[in-house]
């Protein structure tokens, strides 16, 4: 089957207008890799579990062999096998103790041009730096409101490289994100799937 390009709108729940991404991926992508893309594109530390839900089905990587029998392993499911249609919504929950929820909506499907498969995945539009791990949405809202009120951020967080830096939701750099996207996705994939 010829590969297609799936364009998704990915929105951080309760912050849809300020933190979102439009991403294009190959239809041959696994559902798990779509999850890794979300983790990479929203600047997470990717050290919590996550699951995805679509069409009444639960998809989660079973790291310890204790998941329910009806769980489906997302590493074995390709997007093109899921019967997705325009408007289909996949919900993703990251970090079960401090839930971070993403809505992933299929916006467009088109044939992939010959010789362009290495262009994907890529982020084609977006806003907002990303999320903060281990921060509840009410606290996250307070941080954003304070930035909006004062015009500056005084919030310090630890980035994926273990360095402390100032966090401001307005600092979104699509070019920088795309430069490291494939590497970040592969690093995250190895962290989750290397434990299987």
C-alpha positions in Angstrom: 0.0 0.0 0.0 1.4 3.4 -1.0 2.3 5.6 2.0 0.2 8.6 2.7 0.8 11.7 4.7 -1.5 12.2 7.7 -1.8 15.8 9.0 -2.8 16.0 12.7 -3.8 18.9 14.9 -2.5 18.1 18.4 -3.8 20.3 21.2 -2.9 20.4 24.9 -6.3 20.0 26.7 -7.6 23.2 28.4 -4.9 25.2 26.6 -6.0 24.6 23.0 -5.6 28.2 21.9 -2.1 28.7 23.2 -0.3 25.3 23.1 -0.8 23.2 19.9 0.9 21.7 17.0 0.1 20.7 13.4 2.2 17.7 12.5 2.6 15.6 9.4 3.6 11.9 9.6 3.7 8.9 7.4 0.6 6.6 7.4 3.2 3.8 8.1 3.9 5.4 11.5 3.0 3.3 14.5 0.5 4.7 17.0 3.3 4.5 19.6 5.5 6.7 17.5 2.7 9.2 17.2 2.7 9.3 21.0 6.5 9.8 21.1 6.1 12.7 18.6 3.6 14.3 21.0 6.1 13.9 23.9 8.9 15.4 21.8 6.9 18.2 20.2 5.5 19.4 23.5 8.9 19.5 25.3 8.2 16.8 27.9 10.8 15.0 29.8 9.1 11.7 28.6 9.7 9.9 31.8 6.0 9.0 32.6 3.8 6.4 31.2 1.1 7.3 28.6 -1.8 5.7 26.9 -3.9 6.5 23.8 -7.6 5.9 23.2 -9.5 5.7 20.0 -12.8 4.2 19.0 -13.4 2.7 22.4 -10.0 1.0 22.4 -7.2 1.4 24.9 -3.6 1.4 23.6 -0.7 1.3 26.1 2.8 -0.1 26.1 2.8 -3.0 28.7 6.1 -2.4 30.4 5.5 -4.8 33.3 3.0 -7.3 31.9 0.2 -6.2 34.2 -2.2 -4.4 31.9 -5.7 -5.6 31.2 -6.3 -8.2 28.5 -8.1 -5.8 26.2 -5.2 -3.5 26.1 -3.6 -3.1 22.6 0.1 -2.6 22.2 0.5 0.7 20.2 4.0 -0.4 19.0 2.3 -3.0 16.8 -0.4 -0.8 15.3 0.2 1.3 12.2 -1.9 4.4 11.7 -3.0 3.2 8.3 -4.6 0.1 9.9 -6.8 2.1 12.3 -9.5 3.2 9.9 -9.0 6.9 10.7 -11.1 9.4 8.8 -10.9 13.2 8.6 -12.0 14.5 12.0 -11.1 11.3 13.9 -9.9 12.1 17.4 -7.3 10.1 19.3 -6.9 11.1 23.0 -3.6 10.7 24.7 -3.0 10.9 28.5 0.6 11.3 29.8 1.6 11.0 33.5 -1.1 9.2 35.4 -0.4 11.0 38.7 -0.6 14.5 37.1 -2.6 13.9 34.0 -1.5 15.8 30.8 -4.1 15.2 28.1 -3.7 15.8 24.4 -6.4 15.7 21.7 -5.0 14.5 18.3 -7.3 15.2 15.4 -6.8 14.0 11.8 -7.1 17.0 9.6 -6.0 15.8 6.2 -4.8 12.7 4.3 -2.9 12.9 1.0 -0.7 10.7 -1.1 3.0 11.0 -0.2 5.1 12.3 -3.1 7.7 9.8 -4.3 11.1 10.3 -2.7 9.8 12.5 0.2 9.4 10.0 3.0 12.5 11.3 4.8 10.7 14.7 5.3 8.4 13.2 7.9 7.6 13.6 10.7 7.6 17.3 10.8 5.8 20.1 12.6 4.3 22.5 10.2 2.6 25.0 12.6 2.1 25.5 16.2 2.1 27.8 19.3 3.3 27.6 22.8 6.6 26.2 24.1 5.0 23.0 25.4 4.1 21.6 28.8 5.7 21.4 32.2 6.1 17.9 33.6 4.6 17.2 37.1 2.5 20.4 37.1 -1.2 20.2 37.5 -3.3 22.2 35.0 -4.5 24.6 37.6 -0.9 25.4 38.6 0.1 25.6 34.9 -2.7 28.1 34.3 -1.4 30.2 37.2 2.1 30.3 35.6 0.7 31.3 32.2 -1.6 34.0 33.8 1.4 35.4 35.7 3.4 35.6 32.5 0.5 37.3 30.7 0.0 39.7 33.6 3.7 40.7 34.0 4.9 40.3 30.4 7.8 38.1 31.6 8.4 34.7 33.2 10.2 33.9 36.4 9.5 30.2 36.3 12.6 28.0 36.2 12.4 24.4 35.1 14.7 21.5 34.3 14.9 20.8 30.6 15.5 17.4 29.0 19.2 17.8 29.2 19.1 18.3 33.0 19.8 22.0 32.8 17.8 24.7 34.6 16.3 27.3 32.3 13.7 30.0 32.3 10.3 28.7 31.0 8.0 31.0 29.0 5.1 29.5 27.1 5.6 32.1 24.4 9.0 30.7 23.5 8.1 28.5 20.5 10.7 27.9 17.9 9.4 25.7 15.1 12.7 25.5 13.2 14.6 24.4 16.3 11.9 21.9 17.1 12.1 20.3 13.7 15.9 20.2 13.7 15.8 17.8 16.7 12.4 16.2 16.2 13.5 12.9 14.7 16.4 12.5 17.1 14.1 13.2 20.1 11.4 10.8 18.9 14.0 8.0 18.4 15.5 8.7 21.9 12.0 8.5 23.4 11.2 5.3 21.5 14.3 3.6 22.8 13.5 4.6 26.3 9.9 3.2 26.2 10.4 0.2 23.9 13.9 -0.7 25.1 12.3 -2.0 28.3 10.0 -4.5 26.4 
